[in-house]
Amino acid sequence: MSINPPYLKKGDKIAITCPAKKLPAPMTDAIKLLQSWGLEVVLGDTIEASYHQFSGDDALRAKDLQRFVDDDSVKAIIAARGGYGTIRIIDHVNFDRLAQHPKWLVGFSDITILHTHLFGNYGLQTIHGQMPVNIPDASALSIQTLHKALFGEELHYKFTSHHPNRSGEATATLIGGNLSLLVAVLNSASDFDYSGKILFIEDVGEYLYSVDRLIRTLDRAGKLKNLAGLIVGGFTDIKDNDIPFGQSVPQIVTEAVKGYNYPVCFDFPAGHIPNNCSLILGRELHLVVDGQQVKTNYV
C-alpha cells in the first residue's frame, strides 16, 4: 500500500527548491498562481543561486532540499525546474522523515529520480506535473490538473491517440517519468520492481536511435516484460541522424514490446509539452485502451 500525502488546503505552506539546473528568470507567474490558490510560498536558497549550469553547488542543493523535507510546516515541495543535476545530490538527502510526515513532491523530467526514489524506498505517492519554470507556457488544463492533484480533486483523462495503440484494460500502480532518467537509475538505490505496474514514459531532445537504445535497455533489465500496461506521453524535439533511423518513436516502442501482452497507448497529454497534465505516481490507476480511445481514472 502506497502512502498518500495529505492534500493541500488554503493557508498551507509550500516550498519551491531548485535541485538541478539554475533558473533562467524569476518565477513571478508561478508564485502568483500558487498564491492565488491560497498557498503560502517559501523560496529555497537555490532559487537565486548559480554554480556553472546548476542552481548552486551540490552541497547547497542537497541542503536546500533537506531543509524542506525536514520542515513539517511545509506541506508540498515543488521543484522549480528540471534540467540536469538531481542525481548528483540524491544520495546526500535523507528522506526518512517523509515516511512519518509525508508531503507532496511535484515535478517532472530530471525530477523523475525523486519520484522513483521516494516510491521505491518509501512507497510515497508523488505528482508528475508542471513546474514553476513551465507555468508561463503551460496550458490552462495542465494548470487545472495540478491544482486538482494537490487539493485532492478527481483526476481522470479521456483522449484519442494519433498512433496505433494496443487495446486492453488494466488496474495497477502507476510508475514512471522521463525515460532517460529511468534508465539512469537502473540497479541503484532509486530503482524498484516494475512488475505488475503501469509504466508511463516521456522524453525530450533525444535522437531516435537513442530512444531505441533506452527502451531496449529497460527491456534487457527485465522492466518491460511483466508490466500491466504502458502509457507513452510526449516525445518532443526528437532528432534523427543524416542516415535516417527508419522508425518513429511509436514504432520503436511497439516493436520493443511486441512479445508482451498488455495495453499500450500513445500521445498521453504529459511530458515536455504545454499540456503537461498531472499524474499521481504510486497510485492505483485504471487504464482502458479501446482502439484509439483511451480513458484513465484513479481508483
C-alpha positions in Angstrom: 0.0 0.0 0.0 1.5 3.4 -1.0 1.4 6.5 1.1 -1.0 9.2 0.0 0.3 12.6 1.4 -2.3 14.9 2.9 -4.0 17.1 0.3 -3.4 20.8 0.4 -5.8 23.4 1.8 -5.9 27.1 1.7 -3.3 28.6 4.0 -0.8 25.7 3.6 2.8 26.4 3.2 4.6 25.1 0.1 8.3 25.3 -0.8 10.0 25.8 -4.1 13.5 24.5 -4.4 15.8 24.0 -7.4 17.6 20.6 -7.2 19.1 20.7 -10.7 19.7 23.4 -13.3 19.6 27.1 -12.4 16.6 29.2 -13.3 16.8 31.4 -16.4 14.4 34.1 -15.0 12.3 34.9 -11.9 9.2 32.7 -11.3 6.8 35.6 -11.0 3.9 33.9 -12.8 4.2 30.7 -10.9 4.4 32.4 -7.4 1.4 34.5 -8.2 -0.5 31.4 -9.4 0.3 29.4 -6.2 -0.6 32.4 -4.0 -3.9 32.7 -5.9 -4.7 29.2 -4.7 -4.4 30.4 -1.2 -1.0 29.0 -0.6 2.0 30.5 1.3 5.0 30.2 -0.9 8.5 29.8 0.6 11.5 30.0 -1.7 14.7 28.0 -1.1 18.2 29.4 -1.2 18.7 27.6 -4.6 16.2 29.8 -6.4 18.7 32.7 -7.0 21.9 30.6 -6.7 24.2 29.8 -9.6 27.1 27.4 -10.0 28.1 26.8 -13.6 24.8 25.3 -15.0 23.5 24.4 -11.6 21.4 26.3 -9.1 24.2 26.3 -6.6 26.8 23.6 -5.9 25.8 20.1 -4.9 26.1 20.8 -1.2 23.7 23.8 -1.4 21.1 22.0 -3.5 21.2 19.0 -1.1 20.9 21.2 1.9 18.0 23.2 0.4 16.0 20.0 -0.3 16.8 18.6 3.1 15.6 21.7 4.8 12.1 21.4 3.3 12.0 17.6 3.7 12.6 18.1 7.4 10.3 21.1 7.9 6.9 19.7 8.9 5.2 23.0 8.3 5.9 22.6 4.6 3.1 20.6 3.0 4.5 20.3 -0.5 7.8 20.6 -2.2 7.8 21.8 -5.8 10.9 21.6 -8.0 11.4 24.9 -9.8 12.7 23.2 -12.9 14.5 20.1 -14.2 17.5 20.1 -16.5 20.2 18.0 -15.0 21.7 17.6 -11.5 19.3 15.8 -9.1 21.2 12.6 -9.5 24.3 14.4 -8.1 22.5 15.1 -4.7 20.0 12.3 -4.3 22.3 10.2 -2.1 23.1 13.2 0.2 19.5 13.8 1.3 17.8 11.8 4.0 14.1 11.3 3.2 13.2 9.2 6.2 11.1 12.0 7.7 8.7 11.7 4.8 7.7 8.2 6.0 6.3 9.7 9.2 5.3 13.1 7.8 4.5 12.7 4.1 4.2 15.6 1.8 3.8 16.1 -1.9 6.8 16.3 -4.2 6.0 17.9 -7.6 8.0 17.9 -10.8 9.0 16.1 -13.9 11.9 15.5 -16.3 15.1 15.4 -14.2 12.8 15.2 -11.1 12.0 11.6 -12.1 14.8 10.4 -9.9 13.0 11.8 -6.9 9.7 10.1 -8.0 11.4 6.7 -8.3 13.5 7.1 -5.2 10.6 8.1 -3.0 8.3 5.4 -4.3 11.0 2.7 -4.3 12.2 3.4 -0.8 9.1 4.8 1.0 6.1 3.9 -1.1 5.3 7.6 -1.3 2.9 9.0 -3.9 4.2 12.0 -5.9 3.0 14.3 -8.6 4.4 14.3 -12.1 3.3 17.8 -13.3 4.1 21.3 -14.3 6.9 23.1 -12.6 7.3 26.9 -12.0 9.7 27.4 -14.9 7.0 26.0 -17.2 4.0 27.9 -15.9 4.2 30.9 -18.4 3.8 28.4 -21.3 1.6 25.9 -19.6 -1.9 25.1 -20.9 -4.9 26.1 -18.7 -5.8 22.4 -18.5 -2.4 21.3 -17.2 -2.5 24.0 -14.5 -6.0 22.9 -13.6 -4.9 19.3 -13.2 -2.0 20.3 -11.0 -4.5 22.1 -8.7 -6.7 19.0 -8.7 -3.8 16.7 -7.8 -2.6 18.9 -5.0 -6.0 19.6 -3.5 -7.5 16.1 -3.8 -10.0 16.6 -6.6 -10.8 13.8 -9.1 -8.3 13.3 -11.9 -9.4 11.4 -15.0 -8.5 11.6 -18.6 -10.1 10.8 -21.9 -8.3 11.3 -25.2 -7.7 10.0 -28.7 -4.3 8.7 -29.7 -2.9 9.6 -33.1 -0.8 6.4 -33.4 -1.9 2.7 -33.3 -2.4 1.6 -29.7 -2.7 -1.9 -28.3 -6.1 -2.4 -26.8 -6.7 -3.7 -23.3 -7.6 -2.9 -19.8 -5.5 -2.8 -16.6 -5.7 -1.6 -13.0 -2.4 -1.2 -11.3 0.0 1.2 -9.6 1.3 4.0 -12.0 5.0 4.5 -12.1 7.5 6.2 -14.4 8.6 9.5 -15.8 11.4 10.6 -18.0 12.8 7.6 -20.0 16.4 8.7 -19.8 16.2 9.1 -16.0 14.5 5.7 -15.6 17.5 4.1 -17.4 19.9 6.3 -15.3 18.7 4.8 -12.0 18.7 1.2 -13.1 20.3 -1.1 -10.4 20.7 1.9 -8.0 19.1 2.8 -4.6 16.5 4.7 -6.6 15.3 1.7 -8.7 12.5 -0.7 -7.9 10.5 -3.6 -9.3 8.2 -2.7 -12.3 6.3 -6.0 -12.3 2.5 -5.6 -12.3 2.7 -1.8 -12.7 1.5 0.6 -15.4 4.6 2.4 -16.7 4.4 6.0 -18.1 7.3 7.3 -20.2 8.2 10.6 -21.9 11.4 12.3 -23.1 12.7 15.3 -24.9 15.6 16.2 -27.2 16.8 12.6 -27.9 17.9 11.0 -31.1 15.6 8.3 -32.5 18.4 5.7 -32.1 18.9 6.8 -28.5 15.2 6.3 -27.7 15.5 2.8 -29.2 18.6 2.1 -27.0 16.9 3.4 -23.9 13.8 1.3 -24.5 15.8 -1.8 -25.2 18.0 -1.2 -22.1 14.8 -1.1 -19.9 13.7 -4.3 -21.6 17.0 -6.1 -21.2 16.9 -5.1 -17.5 13.6 -7.0 -17.3 11.5 -3.9 -16.7 9.0 -4.2 -19.6 8.3 -7.9 -19.5 5.8 -8.1 -16.7 4.1 -4.7 -16.9 0.4 -4.3 -16.5 0.3 -1.5 -19.1 2.3 1.1 -20.9 1.5 4.8 -21.3 3.6 6.8 -23.7 3.4 10.6 -23.3 5.2 13.3 -25.2 8.4 12.6 -27.0 9.3 16.1 -28.2 12.1 17.7 -30.2 13.2 14.2 -31.2 16.1 14.3 -33.7 17.4 12.0 -36.4 20.8 11.4 -38.0 21.9 12.1 -41.6 21.2 8.5 -42.3 17.6 8.1 -41.0 16.9 5.6 -38.2 13.9 4.4 -40.1 11.3 4.2 -37.2 9.2 6.7 -35.3 9.0 6.6 -31.5 5.7 4.8 -31.6 7.2 2.2 -33.9 10.2 1.8 -31.7 8.1 1.2 -28.6 5.6 -1.1 -30.4 8.4 -3.3 -31.7 10.2 -3.4 -28.3 7.0 -4.7 -26.5 5.5 -6.8 -29.3 6.2 -10.0 -27.4 4.2 -8.9 -24.4 0.5 -8.8 -23.8 -0.7 -5.6 -22.1 -2.4 -2.4 -23.2 -0.2 0.2 -24.8 -1.3 3.8 -25.6 0.4 6.7 -27.2 0.0 10.5 -27.1 -0.9 10.8 -23.4 -1.0 14.5 -22.6 2.0 14.6 -20.3 5.7 15.4 -20.8 7.7 18.3 -22.2 4.6 19.8 -23.7 2.5 22.8 -22.8 -0.4 20.5 -22.0 1.6 18.6 -19.4 -1.3 17.2 -17.4 -0.6 16.0 -13.9 -0.2 12.3 -13.0 -0.1 10.9 -9.5 2.7 8.3 -9.5 2.5 5.5 -7.0 -1.3 5.4 -7.0 -3.6 2.7 -8.5 -4.8 3.7 -12.0 -7.5 2.1 -14.2 -6.4 2.2 -17.8 -8.7 1.4 -20.7 -7.4 1.3 -24.2 -10.0 0.7 -26.9 -8.5 1.3 -30.3 -7.5 4.9 -30.5 -9.7 5.8 -27.5 -8.0 6.0 -24.1 -9.5 6.5 -20.6 -7.8 6.7 -17.3 -9.0 7.2 -13.7 -7.6 6.6 -10.3 -9.2 4.0 -8.1 
